[in-house]
């Protein structure tokens, strides 16, 4: 390494003012020639997944200085999807992904940082950090802060956030459990710091970050409260200095082959459907062509190898103990591309280092949980540009379903109907005007999906939407319907009483209404007034693209 980005603020008499300001922060003269490493930290005491980051910051900082760099912290905001769920706050969740990417880019470029450690956790923060890394293409390494432990209760019962809060809420409403049981769920569901225990979006994205090669081995599954996570944080701080010296950048790592590996691991584990949005957006920043159809192509040849909470019995701590991401890669080894990683060893070398896999948690390819991967992409006259379903969470009974449309113009209206007993077996709940533009912000709908399951309707009612779902969603719930209702997509034309066909094995989502009738409805459809007309969300709605392209913000 001969010249560094930071030379622009540290070298030569012309930079006297810059050095004066750096000295005001406490930087000694002898440190001015070392690589300047930014530590972008999303610490906040609002989010359980982030409350433990102060410890990790210290270990990253120690690692940077041990490696021969000089570190600077700067803050990145985060939204807890669980706390934001079911009210106005959820409009802001997905849009923060764009803000996070922009903020990391802005600080790194304005201060000419040589490299970045991206300390992150949770749903939109990790993909936002990865988008920034791909966009900047300067040396970066990601440290995901890790999952929380499962809650424990009487008779060996283990608790998790979604099943034991959102679904328990509906069970209480239905009289299945009493108030004492509900309170026990509330008290035990989230026992430690960390991202929620199942394979929800936060943990899925942490796993995929490691699979992409952008974080160190075992980072994706090591628990937030573990000493292993601290050691990984230290090693990541040390490693970033080496990445700067060798000029190893994210676009060298996040290749088309890396994205294919990430999709396969996601499919094999039955991960969150939100990863479709995020991998599309990260790939776009990395200059990698990744069409939506790629998820379905790979799903056909990638068996589901794990039964992970919320749809299955295993928690993140089980996956970590079973060998973590390397164990999954090992079981998929004949389908995995070799590719470089920031760790040093290539993907195939990491696979070769695996000594043992707990096959009760991560099945071999020859005896899968299901023959196909966890995500399927549907199309048809109701979703010409595609829709997404987490088929790993759908019962066999609901893989094929025909039902009667019950239309709602918002999540709140659908929730009121569900809680009021107005949705019955044989219905297809249609929630529209919740897409990227129409929401705006494409809200997650964990409340109605969990309520559906908690009320015992998971095997008799389907739900479709142009919005999206939590990684904790299970059941026959189809999201990301594109085009969305706000731009006149077919979902805007559905009326109460219409028949909707769901055929997941054949990837179809059809509205059984004659084309001439749809043409007449299309002629009288009027675009509704925006729900939010001021502030950041109004600007976001004006530039965000469709879900099938990742719901990214474009200036043109």
C-alpha positions, -999 to +999 in steps of 0.1 A: +000+000+000+017+032-012-010+058-011-042+058+010-075+076+007-068+092+040-036+108+026-060+134+012-066+147+048-033+139+065-004+144+041+013+176+029+015+212+041-018+219+023-035+196+049-024+216+079-060+226+087-072+191+084-045+177+107-053+205+132-089+193+134-078+156+136-055+166+165-085+183+182-101+148+183-070+134+200-051+118+170-014+118+177+012+128+150+026+093+148-009+079+140-014+101+110+002+077+085-017+047+096-048+035+078-079+054+090-106+029+098-142+039+103-163+018+127-199+024+116-219+013+147-257+010+149-256+009+187-288+020+203-305+010+235-339+010+217-332-024+199-324-057+218-302-067+189-280-037+194-278-031+232-247-053+235-227-035+208-208-013+232-187-044+242-182-053+206-171-018+197-143-021+223-131-054+208-133-041+172-113-010+183-086-032+200-084-053+168-080-023+146-051-009+167-035-043+170-036-046+132-019-013+128-048+011+120-064+040+137-101+038+144-130+063+144-165+056+155-196+071+139-232+063+145-259+048+122-296+047+131-317+016+135-354+007+137-366-023+156-392-039+134-409-056+163-414-024+181-424-005+149-449-033+140-486-026+135-486+012+136-473+043+117-437+034+127-435+005+103-438+029+073-402+040+082-385+006+085-377-004+049-369+033+039-342+034+066-322+009+046-317+036+020-308+062+046-283+039+062-265+032+029-264+069+022-251+078+056-223+053+055-213+065+021-215+101+031-192+097+062-167+075+045-164+097+015-164+130+033-136+119+057-117+098+032-117+068+054-094+039+042-117+011+053-148+003+073-159-021+100-197-022+098-212-032+132-248-041+126-277-063+134-314-065+125-336-063+095-328-032+074-295-022+090-274-051+078-286-048+041-282-010+043-246-015+055-239-041+027-254-017+001-230+010+012-200-014+011-209-025-024-215+011-035-183+025-020-161-005-030-135+003-004-122-023+020-151-032+044-159-060+068-192-067+085-197-077+121-232-088+129-239-086+166-256-120+169-288-136+179-303-137+214-308-170+233-341-187+233-363-181+264-367-210+288-397-220+309-413-248+327-409-284+316-381-275+292-402-253+270-383-228+248-398-194+239-393-172+209-403-137+200-429-143+173-447-174+184-448-163+221-459-127+216-477-120+183-492-155+179-499-157+217-518-124+214-542-140+190-544-172+211-554-150+241-580-133+220-594-167+209-595-179+245-568-206+238-546-192+266-553-171+296-538-138+308-513-156+331-500-177+301-499-146+280-478-127+306-454-157+309-449-155+271-442-118+273-417-122+302-398-152+286-398-144+249-368-121+248-344-131+276-311-115+264-295-090+241-294-100+204-315-104+173-347-125+177-339-162+181-354-177+150-346-175+113-362-141+110-349-114+087-321-102+110-305-136+115-311-146+079-292-115+067-264-122+092-261-157+078-261-145+042-235-118+050-212-146+061-221-167+031-213-138+008-179-137+023-183-103+039-179-114+076-157-138+093-165-175+097-191-182+124-200-145+127-235-151+113-246-175+140-224-167+171-247-156+199-247-120+210-239-130+246-210-153+236-173-148+241-169-161+205-187-130+192-162-108+211-133-127+196-148-124+161-152-086+167-115-084+176-104-104+146-126-084+123-109-052+135-075-067+129-085-081+095-098-048+081-063-033+083-050-062+062-078-057+037-068-020+033-032-029+029-040-056+002-068-034-013-094-062-011-128-046-017-164-058-016-169-061-053-141-086-055-160-107-029-197-101-038-197-117-072-225-134-090-212-167-077-213-153-041-250-142-045-259-176-059-243-192-028-262-168-005-295-176-022-289-214-019-281-211+018-312-190+023-333-216+005-317-245+023-325-229+057-360-217+049-350-181+056-370-148+055-387-137+023-374-102+030-340-114+018-353-113-018-357-075-015-323-071+002-302-094-020-317-077-051-307-043-037-272-053-026-265-069-060-276-038-078-251-017-058-224-044-065-231-042-103-243-078-103-272-088-125-296-107-103-331-111-116-360-121-093-364-153-113-330-165-101-345-172-067-370-196-081-345-213-105-322-221-076-352-231-053-361-259-077-326-275-072-319-266-036-336-288-010-346-274+024-322-289+049-333-273+082-364-269+102-359-235+118-381-214+140-406-199+134-419-226+110-397-253+126-383-265+159-347-253+159-333-219+171-302-200+161-283-214+190-290-249+176-277-239+142-246-224+157-239-255+178-245-276+146-216-258+129-232-226+116-229-215+080-199-238+072-221-268+081-248-256+057-222-250+030-208-285+036-241-301+032-247-281-001-211-286-012-219-300-047-241-270-054-219-243-040-196-221-061-160-215-050-154-178-044-130-156-024-140-143+011-127-115+033-117-142+058-088-153+036-098-190+027-121-194-003-156-209+002-144-243-009-115-242+016-140-233+044-161-263+033-130-285+034-123-275+070-156-287+083-150-317+106-185-325+118-222-315+112-251-322+135-274-337+108-304-335+131-303-297+126-288-295+091-299-325+071-279-340+043-291-334+008-302-370+006-328-367+034-341-331+032-369-315+052-384-306+018-374-313-017-374-276-027-360-245-011-378-223+014-388-195-010-409-196-042-416-169-067-451-169-080-466-152-111-499-150-129-525-124-139-526-112-103-488-108-101-474-103-136-440-091-123-439-117-095-448-124-059-429-141-030-439-168-006-420-184+022-431-219+012-411-235+041-437-221+064-468-233+044-485-265+053-489-292+027-527-286+028-523-250+017-498-254-011-529-255-034-558-233-024-588-216-040-607-191-020-629-160-020-614-125-019-619-103+011-604-069+003-588-044+026-572-011+018-548-012+047-532-035+073-553-019+101-586-027+083-576-063+078-565-066+115-599-052+127-617-079+106-595-107+118-598-097+154-635-092+150-641-127+136-651-115+102-626-136+083-636-173+079-623-205+064-622-203+026-613-166+025-583-150+008-574-118+027-563-092+002-543-063+018-534-037-008-520-002-010-492-013+013-464-016-014-432+005-016-451+035-030-486+029-017-476+022+020-454+041+016-425+019+028-439-016+022-448-023+058-442-057+073-474-074+084-465-097+112-496-088+132-522-101+107-502-131+097-495-141+133-531-134+142-542-157+113-520-185+128-530-178+164-567-180+155-562-214+140-569-202+104-535-211+090-548-241+071-580-225+058-573-189+049-546-174+026-533-138+027-519-119-002-505-084-003-483-059-022-467-053+012-443-077+028-440-100+058-418-103+088-391-130+087-412-145+115-442-150+093-454-185+086-485-198+068-500-192+033-489-156+031-479-142-003-463-108-005-443-084-028-471-086-054-459-066-083-470-043-098-484-029-066-519-014-062-507+022-060-495+021-096-526+003-108-514-033-106-540-061-109-542-064-071-560-030-072-588-045-093-597-074-070-633-071-056-649-089-027-662-123-038-637-128-066-621-163-067-583-164-063-562-195-070-530-202-052-508-230-067-474-229-051-460-261-067-467-246-101-458-211-090-492-196-099-513-168-084-544-162-105-575-140-102-603-160-118-620-131-134-626-126-171-602-103-189-630-081-202-643-076-167-608-067-155-605-042-184-637-025-174-625-023-137-591-009-150-609+018-169-627+031-138-597+027-114-585+060-099-551+064-082-557+072-046-543+102-028-509+095-011-513+084+025-483+106+036-477+138+017-448+154+037-414+146+050-390+118+041-416+092+033-432+115+007-398+118-010-392+081-007-426+072-023-417+095-053-384+076-061-388+040-049-390+012-074-412-019-074-406-048-050-396-071-079-365-049-084-356-046-047-376-015-038-346+007-042-345+045-046-337+058-080-332+094-089-343+089-125 
